[in-house]
Amino acid sequence: MVQLRLALVIHNHQPIGNFDGVFEQAYRDSYRPLLDLLQEFPDVAITLHNSGSLLEWLVERHPEYIDQIRSLAERGQVEVIGGPFYEPILASIPQRDRVGQMRMYSKYLEGLFGAPVKGMWVPERVWEQSFTKDIVDAGIEYTVLDDYHFRCAGLTDEELTSFFLTEDEGRLLKVFPVAEPLRYYIPFAEPEKSFEFLRGVYAKTPNAVMTFGDDGEKFGTWPGTKEAVFDRGWLRTFFRMLTESQSWLKTSTLAECVENVLPAGRIYMPDSSYREMTEWVLPTARQKTYLSLRQKKEKEDVDWMQLKEFLRGGLWRNFRTKYSEANEMYSRMLQVSQRLEELSQADADREFAVQLTEARTELYRGQCNCSYWHGAFGGLYLPHLRHAVYAHLIAADTILENVAYQLSLPPAQRGNVTQTPRWVRLDCDDFDLDARKEVRLASDRLVALLSPSRGGHLYGFDVRGIKQNLLGTLNRRPEIYHEAIINAAKGTTDGLNAASIQGEIKCKQADLDKKIVYDTYPRKALVDHFLQPGLSLEEFRSGNGFVGDFHSGVYHSLLRRSREAVEVCLARKGKLASYNVQVQKTVALTTARGGELEIRYQLEELPPGLPVHFGVEFNFSGLPGGASDRYYYDASGQRLGQLDSVLSLDACDRVGLVDEWLGIDVSLDLTKQARLWTFPIETVSQSEGGFETVHQACCVVPHWEFITPADGRWEVTIRLGVDTSAAQARELGKAAECRT
């Protein structure tokens, strides 16, 4: 019997750091009901991929799901495939970590399900030809990519009716093309539409292999899909039609296809990802041009179907140029990976194997892809996902610091250290890969990263005790879908149909168009401003009233080190209106006060008698608004409002930000009383449920208005302190409960 083989590949994923309730709902609405229904149709086979971050949660919270997969796998109805453990984009991590993550996950899956893992899911189908060698070296024999990759290599749809061989340095890998029409039909069109497509293929190529591969969340978790897929019976109908069509159609696992069908030939594919991703990665202005041309050609050009095969978007790695925050996370990850590799090559690998294994797991978790890019849904725009990445990278870094300290001791003393002593260190290097050097001040409690070439900003501020980067901020910038929001508010449909995957415009809040604003400088800390005297908070928030060029100018740096203290002195001559003045800020970290940065500002060469308005901007991320246990307070301890409050205060010498849930208290102490502004930094972005604002940071701006004294000098000291004693007490309490 000649049959068309249909390989149904289901990919389930939840990112590191996602809310527990999101995991639970996806399990309840998608993952479990799909397997339950599959059990009713024993003639339907699928290939199943669960990302490691999801599978670890399932093992702990729903072991019955693991038993169900095992049972279905034993009867040949489910093939389990692997990939990199924590779903990193392969192009975003070092080669050693690619191979390491894939081997680690295959071993984990084999331990759970008792069968060798031969296939894998390529995260977000981001492909570069050199991955072939890494994948094969990790023990994988086959994978799936979009048919778009194959068409970019010059093949036609008529040729994409089987799987192919690809090669790198003599390593051979089998690759299945995922049919784009099936990706859009399943489960959004009536089941008959998919069968009509498959019958057309069967009529021309009866022994073809066709592949569907896409997110399992499409079956129940995405808005509206639970009702359609399960309540109204779409998937049941689809499975029934598959069962009734066995005279010409057979569902097969990838393994079964490989065992019974010969490859269609050899192919080398260009670096790419699925089509939509190549559009999202483009700079917003070029993305608009690209989509305009594409939509125009679709309407007007009779040769469009042939022409579109040669149209290309961008490459995934350019998300790191489109979003500087993605590059910050990537750069941090590389530093941790490199340090882990160096320690692994030293004696530490034998002596501290347990610690290094723990650090490697934390590193791998910090490579989870979702926070490093933005497309149809939140991704990079979701603070809890970014901060989860930083949490794991900070945890890994802290473990490696402790291992390095132990290695500095005589062998006889190693392993007996219960707590490392207080220490500080200062390093200077190109930490963010911009060909300019940054400065890193570190202690056993904090890490501070400063960028002399960009305003002398404090752009990273790690609190080791709670594994939080308080400067993991996100700037507000133009996105292609903002045009759709603005046009919808005007009641027009002009512009691009780029609102979401389905082109729908659904606003979860009113007046979103009025909240679309863009930042002109990085929303970090130690952002220095000369402002118009008498400037109001509303004008400042609108980006008006700047009369200096210090907020993004280049500062010169001087470094000082000792065993007890490190400091960097940043100085710049620049403009205050038409005057040339100098700003010097010195940032110090000491062993005695390792949980505090001391920041000394000295303004010099100011024209005597000139009215001056000077402010220092801080943006603290990871401290959400809209909750009563997250609030500002003043010097007397009085609460001033939740962390999304808009405040304009007089005569302040202390302000604090408390997050009781995190167990952290961040404070600014000023040696000169200041006026104080606070307001939230909110982005407008899209999620599965529609467009919404997302709280990204708390902006805090102490500012001073004064008349320049005769000597042209003015100074102030700011102490940026962090208290995590509440979090530490909570952890001690949990440990005590565990012991009892």
VEXMAR-303090 format. One record per residue (C-alpha): x negated, y negated, z. Coordinates in steps of 0.5 Angstrom, whole numbers, plus 500, padded with zeros to 3 digits. Each point is the difference from the previous one (the first is absolute). Layout:
<atoms>
XYZ/...
</atoms>
This chain:
<atoms>
500500500/497493498/501495505/499493501/496499507/502495505/495498505/504496506/494497504/503496506/495495504/502498507/496495504/501495505/494495502/496500506/503495505/507501497/505499505/502507504/508498498/498500492/496507501/507503503/505497495/496502494/499507503/508500502/502497493/495503495/495505502/504505504/507500496/495501493/497506503/507502503/503500493/494503497/502506504/507501497/497501493/494505500/499499493/498493501/492499501/497494502/493498501/499496507/495494502/501497507/495495502/495502506/503494504/507502499/498508501/497498507/506497502/505506497/495505504/501496507/507498499/504505495/496507500/506503498/499496493/493503500/503507501/505499494/494498495/497506502/506505499/501497493/493500498/499508502/506501496/497496494/505495500/495494502/493499499/496495505/495496497/495495503/496494498/496495505/503501507/502493502/502498493/495495498/499497493/494504497/497494497/501496507/495505504/493502499/499507496/497503507/507499503/504502494/497507500/500500507/508498501/502505495/496506503/503498507/507500497/499507496/497503507/506497504/505503495/497506499/500501508/508498500/502504494/495506500/499499492/495497496/501493497/498499493/504494498/500493502/504493500/496494498/503494504/503495496/498504494/494495500/495503495/493500498/496505496/494501505/506502505/500507496/493502503/502498507/507504500/496506497/495500505/505499506/503507497/506498496/502503494/506495497/503494501/506496497/500493497/505495496/500501493/498493499/493502502/501505494/503495495/494495502/495505498/504501493/505505500/507500498/506502504/501506495/493503503/501499507/504507501/495504504/494498504/493498498/493501502/495495502/493500502/494496503/493502501/502507498/506501505/507502497/506497503/507502497/505494500/508500499/503494497/506497504/506499495/502492501/507502498/501505505/497495505/506495498/505505499/499504507/504499504/503493497/503502494/506506499/496507500/502501493/496494498/494504502/502507497/501496494/493498500/498507501/504503495/497495495/493502502/502508500/503499493/493498497/495504505/504506503/494502505/498493502/499498507/503493503/498497506/504496505/496497506/503494504/501498507/505504504/502494504/504499493/505506503/503497506/496494503/500495494/506495501/506504497/497506499/502504506/508499498/498502492/495505501/503504506/507498502/503499492/496507499/495497494/494505502/505506501/503499493/492499498/498507503/507503498/498498493/493502500/502507502/506501495/495498495/495506501/501502493/495495497/498496506/496502506/497496506/493502502/495498505/493497497/497506502/504504496/500496494/492500500/500508501/505501494/499494495/493498496/498493501/502496494/493497499/495496503/501492501/496494504/505495502/498493502/500497507/507498501/506502504/508500499/502495496/504495505/494500504/495498494/505494500/501498507/492500501/500494495/499493503/507497500/499495494/497505496/506505502/505495498/497500493/499507500/507502501/503494496/497503494/502507502/507498501/500495493/497506496/505505503/506496497/497497494/495505497/502506496/493503501/500499507/500508502/494501496/497493503/501501507/495506500/494496499/502494505/496500507/501497506/495500506/496504504/501502507/494498503/502493498/505500506/493498504/499494496/508498500/500501507/494497504/503504507/500507496/493498499/499499507/502506502/496504495/494497502/501502507/502507498/493500496/496498506/503505504/499505495/493499499/498499507/503507501/496503495/494497503/501503507/502507496/494500497/496499506/500504507/506498502/504505495/498506504/500496507/506496499/504505495/507499504/499492501/498500492/506504498/505496504/497494497/500503493/508501501/501493502/496498494/504504495/507498504/497493499/500501492/507501499/502497494/507496501/497494504/495499494/504498495/507497498/505502495/508501500/500501507/496497507/494503500/494495501/506495503/502504506/496498506/501507503/497504495/494495499/499500508/500508500/494500495/496495504/502504506/497506498/494497497/499496506/500507504/495503496/495494500/501500508/498508500/494499495/498494505/500505506/496505496/495495498/499498507/499507502/495501495/496495503/499503506/495505502/503507498/500502508/505495501/505501494/507503502/500497507/502493498/507499502/500493498/496496496/497493503/502493498/496498493/501495495/497500493/499495494/500503493/499496493/502503494/505500494/505503503/506499496/496501493/501493497/492499499/500495506/498502507/505500506/498501508/502505504/500499508/502506504/501503507/502506503/507496500/500496494/498499493/500493497/499499492/498493498/500498493/495494499/501499493/508500501/501494505/496503505/507504501/500506505/504505496/499506504/501501508/501507502/502502507/497506501/504502507/507500496/497501493/503494497/497495495/503494502/498496493/503506495/504494497/503500494/501493495/506498497/499500493/504500493/503507498/504501494/507502503/500493504/502497493/506505500/502498507/500493498/504501494/505504504/501494505/501496494/505504497/496502494/497506497/495496496/493503501/497507500/504506503/494502505/504500506/499507502/500507497/507500498/500492498/505499506/500494504/502501507/498495505/500502508/500493502/504494498/496494497/494504498/498495495/499495505/495504503/495501494/494496502/493501498/493500504/494496497/495502505/499507504/505500506/494502505/497497506/495494501/503497494/498493501/505494498/499492499/507498500/504493499/501497507/507501502/501506495/506504502/501507501/505500494/495497496/494504502/504507499/502497493/493499498/499493500/496495504/493503499/494495500/494504500/497506496/498504506/505505500/497504495/493497499/493503500/497500507/492501502/499505505/495501506/499507504/498501507/499506503/498503507/502506504/506496504/502495495/501499492/502494497/501497493/500493499/504498493/499493498/502496494/500493497/506498496/506495499/505497505/504496495/494495497/495501506/494505500/501504507/497506503/503506503/497505505/503506503/496505504/503507502/497504505/501506503/497503507/499506504/503496506/506498496/501506495/507499499/500493498/497495495/498493501/500495495/497494500/502494495/496494499/502495496/494495498/499494495/507497501/501493499/501496506/507498502/503504494/507504502/498507499/505506500/497507501/503507500/497507501/505505497/501507503/504506497/501506504/503506496/503506503/504496506/507501497/505495501/508501502/499503506/501498507/493504503/496496495/499493501/496493501/499498507/496493503/495499505/505501506/502506497/507498498/503503493/500495494/504505496/499506495/494501496/504498494/502493503/499494497/497495505/497493501/497499507/496494503/494500505/498508500/494502502/502508500/505504496/500507500/504506496/502506503/502507497/503504506/501506495/493500498/497498507/496494497/500492503/496496495/498493502/497493498/497496505/498493498/496495504/503494497/508500500/503501494/507499496/502507498/504503494/502507499/504503494/501507497/496502493/506504497/499503493/506501495/499507497/504506498/502507503/504506498/506496503/499493497/496494501/499497507/495496504/495503504/496497506/493501498/496495505/501495506/497493498/497496506/497494499/497496505/499493498/497493502/501493498/495495503/496494498/493501499/495498505/494495499/495506499/504503495/501507504/506504502/500507503/504505503/499508502/505505499/500507503/504505497/501506505/503506499/503504506/502508499/501502507/507501500/499505494/494503504/504501506/506503496/495505497/497502507/507501502/502505494/493504502/502500507/507503498/497505495/495502506/506502504/
</atoms>
